[in-house]
């Protein structure tokens, strides 16, 4: 939520959910095949998803040990050490 706030626009939701683009997301929404609810907002264009719903879906789908794509290598190594995993030699 720090990056996007409580709502995600369709373009961001499509990327996170793994769709090739907003057209693919739209087709899935029309066919009732989305794993999360999306909704329009009066006075704004497009469709939106709750950041909390997307985060819950992500955790359910890939688990809680997802590495932050914006984390530095040092932060990733430190997190692995804290979990007791150690870091493999390169």
Secondary structure, 3 states (H helix, E strand, C coil): CCCCCCEEEHHHHHHHHCCCCHHHHHHHHHCCCCCCCEEECCCCCCEEEEHHHHHHHHHHHHCCCCCCCCCCHHHHHHHHHHCCCCCCCC
